[in-house]
Amino acid sequence: MRRLADVEFMFRQKSAPFRTVSELAQLMQNPCLPREYLLSPTLIRKFDPENIERGLSYLRPDNFRFFVIQRQFHAGWDAKEKWYETEYKLEKIPQDLMQDLWAAARAPVTERPNQLHLPAVNEFVPQRLDVERKDVTEPARHPTLILHDDNVRVWFKKDDQFWVPKANIRLLLRSPVASLTPMNAVMTRLYIELVEDSLRKYAYDADIAGLRYSLSESVRGLNIEFNGFSDKMVVLAEKLLLGMRDLEVKQEQFDVAKERVRKACTNFDYRDPHRQINTFSRMLISERSWAPFQKLEELPAVTAQDMRSYFPHLLRQMHIEILVHGSVDKGEALYIANLVESTLRPRRLPESQWQSRRAIALPSGANYLYERALKNPDNVNHCLEYILSIGSVSDRPQRAKLLLFGQIAKEPCFDTLRTKEQLGYIVDSEAGFYAMVGTWRILVQSERGCKYLEERCDAFLVKLGQGLRTMTDKTFEEHKIGLINQRLEKLKNLEQETARFWTHITSEMFDFEQVHRDVENLEPLTKNDILEFFNQYIDPSSPTRVKLSVHLIAQASSARASAAAAEDGARAEGNPDALALRAGQDGVAVNEHESSVSSARIPVAVEDVTAWKAALHLSAAPTPVKRLSEFEEFGSTS
């Protein structure tokens, strides 16, 4: 335990300042912690066997209480918790249970229940903590390809700036069947649940030894991550791979996993609306994406025997993409690649069968609306996602304009819609990228209806356009410099660098220099460039603007929202041009506002998602910005 605490403290990496402040504030409230230990509260400084024995002496059957929590409420509970008024009841532990507990406590070691034992030696505790440090003038900006054949690509970078005995491994196992249909997608999820269940006996020991793994599914296959101390990472990787290959699907475990997946899909409908809406927008703009309700429809038909047949089929044919990054050498990275191949033994998956990342390409001037009723009958919040399509991200100047516009619009969007108009607590705007398509969006969760929210977004954009036209050159340059500084911000830890590399690898563009290319294209931008961008892609009056709105509509309504709607109705009766009146209150010229929103008044409703997507074109698939051969570095394994 002491070694684990020492290792974790010595090699703790930088985190966000707000997290450090929050942790320190909590520690300062601990009256038993000396001031000089504030920065190292987890260290075990003294071995004190007497106090350990004293602490263990209190673990007796006559010196504990346990809580029983159940979903069903039974009347007759005679006590109520002070703050949340939760009803409960105190009872003495049944005598027969106490007798069994005393018998177990007094039994000799050979007769004691199997569950009562000290932990075994933790095989994941790192022993080798040395770091081979080499002086470099500048950290390498990208990993290199140290293996590239028909079955596998291995990307590798030895840590050259953080100098910790840690590593991160990322794997993408491309499989054409993982998400082919909603049935396949739900069976892939079940497979992951079953594998994780089979590995729980290792996961706890690995976690306390500073090693973590995750297994997840995506439209392209299976994703695996390993993070932590590099010394015993291969041990954990081997156990996971064997667990994936040799999974035994037992009926009891299958039933438990199936129920977990059912609850996850069902509970999705009871999340806050702003946590649901991206799933539906992704369903609309992705070439292939299945929402929870589509998976839930297929789940009842899946049997344990289906799973026994499915997962070997899932693993039979794959392409393996690997990134190994950290305190490891090339030889270890190649060993990991060989371990994956030799354990899973997949057939080659030709590149022509890889699932490409493509988005629905909305036509110029398009204006679509997708509405969906929320299922939670008690929820009073609606949610709007107002998405504007900007064009291809392969156009670097266009990408730079989108990033800068997002920077300029973020604060006034929040200030107008959240602070001044108080539409709701959740208000956000951001530039984003999916596949080869850039977007800018506004997200609002509110008790007000989605149509009203969309009107307010239109009004805000008209006002923002006026603000852009009157913006001083000094203010514009401040926005530009702020964004450039943000793009060039130094990475804080190994995990951030790994995440950046993996994003560029899985994008299949391998644009490792993207940050620096962004800065090169941001520097020459002028205010007129952003105005032209706004007039074409953002302004509600633009005939070429491309918009997709997603409305999640609440079943219930609050008294506050009803009163506000009634007030708007009364205003409309008194003045038929109520929208123009509201625009005038916002400081927007009435005629200008009328023309700006007219083109957005009649969106095309998306009723059949499948038919709608079938009638539209797809965007181009990502292509590498460089030939992969330029990243290859074969040869030495050191």
FENQUITA-V221420 format. One record per residue. D_FIRST is the distance of its C-alpha to the first C-alpha in Angstrom with 2 decimals. Layout:
d_first=D_FIRST
d_first=D_FIRST
This chain:
d_first=0.00
d_first=3.79
d_first=5.45
d_first=5.20
d_first=6.25
d_first=8.64
d_first=10.00
d_first=10.71
d_first=12.37
d_first=14.32
d_first=15.77
d_first=16.41
d_first=20.02
d_first=22.91
d_first=23.70
d_first=26.93
d_first=27.99
d_first=28.58
d_first=24.98
d_first=23.77
d_first=26.42
d_first=25.57
d_first=21.87
d_first=22.98
d_first=25.67
d_first=23.30
d_first=20.99
d_first=24.17
d_first=25.05
d_first=22.11
d_first=23.89
d_first=20.87
d_first=19.39
d_first=21.07
d_first=23.01
d_first=21.47
d_first=18.02
d_first=19.63
d_first=18.65
d_first=14.99
d_first=14.03
d_first=10.50
d_first=9.50
d_first=7.93
d_first=11.01
d_first=11.67
d_first=10.72
d_first=13.33
d_first=13.98
d_first=17.22
d_first=15.99
d_first=13.34
d_first=16.42
d_first=18.51
d_first=16.51
d_first=16.53
d_first=20.24
d_first=21.07
d_first=20.11
d_first=23.70
d_first=26.44
d_first=28.56
d_first=26.06
d_first=25.31
d_first=27.26
d_first=27.05
d_first=28.77
d_first=31.12
d_first=32.09
d_first=34.98
d_first=37.34
d_first=40.55
d_first=41.83
d_first=43.44
d_first=46.06
d_first=46.06
d_first=42.70
d_first=43.52
d_first=40.96
d_first=40.26
d_first=37.34
d_first=38.57
d_first=37.80
d_first=38.00
d_first=40.21
d_first=38.18
d_first=39.75
d_first=37.76
d_first=38.34
d_first=36.58
d_first=37.08
d_first=36.01
d_first=33.82
d_first=36.33
d_first=36.87
d_first=36.61
d_first=33.11
d_first=32.11
d_first=33.57
d_first=31.56
d_first=28.31
d_first=29.24
d_first=30.24
d_first=26.88
d_first=25.04
d_first=27.42
d_first=27.68
d_first=26.66
d_first=23.72
d_first=26.27
d_first=27.89
d_first=24.99
d_first=24.83
d_first=22.86
d_first=20.79
d_first=19.32
d_first=16.63
d_first=12.96
d_first=11.34
d_first=12.51
d_first=10.95
d_first=10.11
d_first=13.08
d_first=12.49
d_first=9.64
d_first=12.03
d_first=13.33
d_first=16.48
d_first=16.18
d_first=19.70
d_first=22.23
d_first=25.89
d_first=27.60
d_first=31.34
d_first=33.61
d_first=35.52
d_first=38.33
d_first=37.40
d_first=34.69
d_first=36.19
d_first=37.36
d_first=36.89
d_first=35.24
d_first=37.46
d_first=38.54
d_first=37.53
d_first=38.74
d_first=41.54
d_first=43.43
d_first=44.80
d_first=41.55
d_first=38.78
d_first=38.24
d_first=35.20
d_first=34.59
d_first=32.38
d_first=31.39
d_first=29.14
d_first=27.41
d_first=29.76
d_first=28.86
d_first=25.19
d_first=23.70
d_first=20.14
d_first=18.53
d_first=18.93
d_first=21.69
d_first=23.51
d_first=25.69
d_first=28.48
d_first=30.87
d_first=34.12
d_first=35.61
d_first=39.20
d_first=40.86
d_first=44.33
d_first=43.80
d_first=40.56
d_first=42.51
d_first=46.09
d_first=46.94
d_first=45.30
d_first=44.97
d_first=43.11
d_first=40.88
d_first=39.91
d_first=39.35
d_first=37.09
d_first=35.05
d_first=34.98
d_first=33.88
d_first=30.86
d_first=29.97
d_first=30.30
d_first=28.23
d_first=25.35
d_first=25.65
d_first=25.52
d_first=22.27
d_first=20.26
d_first=18.57
d_first=17.05
d_first=16.82
d_first=13.90
d_first=11.57
d_first=13.13
d_first=12.78
d_first=9.05
d_first=9.13
d_first=11.83
d_first=14.78
d_first=17.55
d_first=21.00
d_first=24.16
d_first=27.44
d_first=30.56
d_first=34.31
d_first=37.01
d_first=40.75
d_first=40.31
d_first=37.85
d_first=34.09
d_first=31.47
d_first=28.03
d_first=25.30
d_first=22.07
d_first=19.95
d_first=16.85
d_first=15.68
d_first=18.64
d_first=17.33
d_first=16.72
d_first=18.95
d_first=21.79
d_first=19.90
d_first=19.48
d_first=23.06
d_first=24.48
d_first=23.11
d_first=24.55
d_first=27.85
d_first=28.24
d_first=27.54
d_first=30.25
d_first=32.69
d_first=32.31
d_first=31.95
d_first=33.52
d_first=35.15
d_first=35.27
d_first=37.57
d_first=35.17
d_first=32.45
d_first=35.28
d_first=36.68
d_first=33.39
d_first=32.97
d_first=36.63
d_first=36.37
d_first=33.45
d_first=35.56
d_first=38.57
d_first=36.82
d_first=35.53
d_first=39.09
d_first=40.64
d_first=38.30
d_first=39.07
d_first=42.47
d_first=40.93
d_first=38.90
d_first=40.35
d_first=43.30
d_first=41.94
d_first=38.95
d_first=41.46
d_first=44.15
d_first=42.60
d_first=42.40
d_first=46.17
d_first=47.03
d_first=44.99
d_first=46.87
d_first=50.11
d_first=49.58
d_first=47.59
d_first=49.48
d_first=47.23
d_first=44.83
d_first=44.46
d_first=43.86
d_first=41.98
d_first=45.32
d_first=46.50
d_first=43.46
d_first=43.75
d_first=47.33
d_first=46.26
d_first=43.22
d_first=45.19
d_first=46.88
d_first=43.72
d_first=43.07
d_first=40.42
d_first=42.99
d_first=43.47
d_first=39.78
d_first=39.98
d_first=42.88
d_first=41.62
d_first=38.27
d_first=39.64
d_first=42.42
d_first=39.96
d_first=38.23
d_first=41.45
d_first=42.64
d_first=40.49
d_first=40.16
d_first=36.73
d_first=35.85
d_first=32.59
d_first=31.06
d_first=28.36
d_first=27.30
d_first=24.76
d_first=23.31
d_first=25.09
d_first=28.51
d_first=31.57
d_first=31.07
d_first=27.70
d_first=29.33
d_first=32.26
d_first=30.08
d_first=28.50
d_first=32.06
d_first=33.21
d_first=30.36
d_first=31.48
d_first=35.12
d_first=34.83
d_first=32.70
d_first=34.71
d_first=38.02
d_first=39.90
d_first=43.56
d_first=44.56
d_first=45.12
d_first=48.03
d_first=47.62
d_first=50.68
d_first=48.70
d_first=45.76
d_first=45.56
d_first=46.60
d_first=45.57
d_first=48.85
d_first=49.84
d_first=53.01
d_first=55.43
d_first=57.29
d_first=60.88
d_first=62.19
d_first=63.22
d_first=61.28
d_first=60.28
d_first=58.39
d_first=56.99
d_first=54.60
d_first=54.36
d_first=52.12
d_first=52.02
d_first=48.65
d_first=48.00
d_first=46.29
d_first=49.30
d_first=47.69
d_first=46.74
d_first=49.18
d_first=47.84
d_first=49.55
d_first=48.03
d_first=49.78
d_first=48.63
d_first=51.42
d_first=51.01
d_first=53.25
d_first=53.30
d_first=53.73
d_first=54.26
d_first=52.66
d_first=49.56
d_first=50.93
d_first=53.39
d_first=51.38
d_first=53.74
d_first=53.68
d_first=49.87
d_first=49.93
d_first=52.47
d_first=50.38
d_first=47.28
d_first=49.40
d_first=51.19
d_first=47.91
d_first=46.84
d_first=50.20
d_first=50.35
d_first=46.86
d_first=47.38
d_first=50.97
d_first=50.08
d_first=47.42
d_first=49.69
d_first=52.70
d_first=51.37
d_first=48.48
d_first=49.45
d_first=53.25
d_first=54.12
d_first=51.06
d_first=51.15
d_first=47.60
d_first=44.08
d_first=43.04
d_first=45.07
d_first=44.02
d_first=45.71
d_first=44.49
d_first=45.63
d_first=44.11
d_first=44.57
d_first=44.69
d_first=45.70
d_first=48.64
d_first=49.66
d_first=48.95
d_first=49.09
d_first=49.08
d_first=48.35
d_first=48.42
d_first=46.29
d_first=47.37
d_first=46.31
d_first=48.90
d_first=50.90
d_first=53.97
d_first=55.36
d_first=54.53
d_first=58.13
d_first=58.14
d_first=54.81
d_first=56.27
d_first=59.34
d_first=57.21
d_first=55.36
d_first=58.76
d_first=59.98
d_first=56.92
d_first=57.47
d_first=61.13
d_first=60.19
d_first=57.52
d_first=60.25
d_first=62.37
d_first=59.50
d_first=59.03
d_first=62.74
d_first=62.78
d_first=59.47
d_first=60.00
d_first=59.17
d_first=56.81
d_first=54.77
d_first=54.75
d_first=53.47
d_first=50.70
d_first=49.51
d_first=49.72
d_first=47.86
d_first=45.13
d_first=44.63
d_first=44.73
d_first=42.06
d_first=39.91
d_first=40.41
d_first=39.56
d_first=36.46
d_first=33.78
d_first=30.83
d_first=27.60
d_first=24.99
d_first=24.78
d_first=24.75
d_first=28.06
d_first=29.68
d_first=28.68
d_first=30.11
d_first=33.31
d_first=33.80
d_first=33.23
d_first=35.67
d_first=38.34
d_first=37.74
d_first=37.92
d_first=40.88
d_first=42.66
d_first=44.28
d_first=41.81
d_first=42.82
d_first=40.06
d_first=42.42
d_first=43.03
d_first=41.73
d_first=44.06
d_first=46.94
d_first=46.52
d_first=46.88
d_first=49.93
d_first=51.57
d_first=50.67
d_first=52.19
d_first=55.85
d_first=55.84
d_first=58.40
d_first=59.00
d_first=61.83
d_first=59.47
d_first=57.30
d_first=60.45
d_first=61.77
d_first=58.43
d_first=58.51
d_first=62.14
d_first=61.58
d_first=58.20
d_first=57.39
d_first=60.65
d_first=61.62
d_first=65.21
d_first=64.38
d_first=66.13
d_first=63.52
d_first=60.42
d_first=58.18
d_first=56.42
d_first=54.42
d_first=53.58
d_first=51.28
d_first=51.99
d_first=49.77
d_first=52.01
d_first=50.95
d_first=52.82
d_first=52.72
d_first=53.78
d_first=53.11
d_first=55.87
d_first=55.10
d_first=55.53
d_first=58.70
d_first=60.19
d_first=59.48
d_first=61.05
d_first=64.08
d_first=64.48
d_first=64.45
d_first=67.02
d_first=69.27
d_first=69.08
d_first=70.00
d_first=73.02
d_first=74.25
d_first=73.79
d_first=73.85
d_first=72.14
d_first=69.05
d_first=66.73
d_first=68.87
d_first=68.87
d_first=65.08
d_first=65.14
d_first=67.56
d_first=65.25
d_first=62.51
d_first=64.83
d_first=65.49
d_first=69.09
d_first=70.36
d_first=72.16
d_first=69.29
d_first=66.85
d_first=69.20
d_first=69.52
d_first=65.81
d_first=64.76
d_first=67.73
d_first=66.26
d_first=63.11
d_first=64.99
d_first=65.45
d_first=62.33
d_first=62.48
d_first=60.51
d_first=58.10
d_first=58.71
d_first=58.03
d_first=55.00
d_first=55.67
d_first=59.33
d_first=58.59
d_first=56.14
d_first=58.54
d_first=61.29
d_first=59.32
d_first=58.43
d_first=54.99
d_first=53.68
d_first=53.31
d_first=50.15
d_first=47.87
d_first=48.89
d_first=47.10
d_first=48.11
d_first=48.02
d_first=48.61
d_first=45.36
d_first=46.72
d_first=46.27
d_first=42.47
d_first=42.43
d_first=40.98
d_first=41.01
d_first=40.84
d_first=38.15
d_first=34.64
d_first=32.94
